[in-house]
Amino acid sequence: MTNIHSTAVVSSDAVIAENVNIGPYAVIEQNVEIGAGSIIGSHSVLHSYTRLGENNRIHNHVVLGGAPQDISYSGEQTWLQLGNDNVIREFCSIHRSTNTERATQVGNNCYIMCNSHIGHDCQVGNDVIITAYAGISGHVEIGDRAVIGGNVGIHQFCRIGSLAMVGAYTPVGKDVLPFSMLGRDPVAHYKLNVVGLRRAGIKGDRYRALEKGMQLVRNGKNDQLIAETEELKLLANWLAAPSKRGIYKFAR
């Protein structure tokens, strides 16, 4: 049974599925869709043109689907789309896109910690962790299982590869390689994300093949990569894709 608190303000044009719980003083505007089993915490605001999948846990004081912070935006109907099983903690904000053809997107099973911001037109994959107070500017792409440390700031149009880990307090102004760890001062890649790779089941021959492939990349020999594993195929495709910001080098 859907449970909507008596103090919540819910538009009659919102589409609310079964077993949704909407807490005190929450605001759900028109053209919002909330999937089954989701929980909307007290004082949260879901603006128009926001879609949530199933079993999302939106904590208190979260703002989803606000207009993009882009001076070129002039009120077009654009969207924010969240998948299933995400946890969005207190005081987070995620803005909808500037592009009528593509929504700001957050995948499935992401954990976005308190006071973080995801800007317009971002594309966030599955199983991503964004730690408290991180700021993700517009048009950023974050691959599956990436981890963004606390107080990280990411410049617009950067790409964060799958299973990358960005250390806390790192200012990110370029692309971050998949499977790698980024941080230190000056900012650079410095090793494979060993713990993340192990948790993802990438070990043994797969790990050794990735280690050799990353050494080729480190030495500027991208053209010698052979896509003999899924990880190396992903890495090769990621490197072949256009980059607007350039890619960080390795620490020496």
ABEGO torsion letter per residue (X at the ends): XBBBBAABBBBAABBBBBGBBBBBGBBBBBGBBBBBGBBBBBGBBBBBGBBBBBGBBBBBGBBBGBBBBBAABAGBBBBBBBBBGBBBBBGBBBBBBABAABBBBBBBGBBBBBGBBBBBGBBBBBGBBBBBGBBBBBGBBBBBGBBBBBGBBBBBGBBBBBGBBBBBGBBBABBBBBGBBBEEOBBBBABBBAAAAAAAGBBEAAAAAAAAAAAAAAAGAAAABBBABAAAAAAAAAAABBBAAEBBBBBX
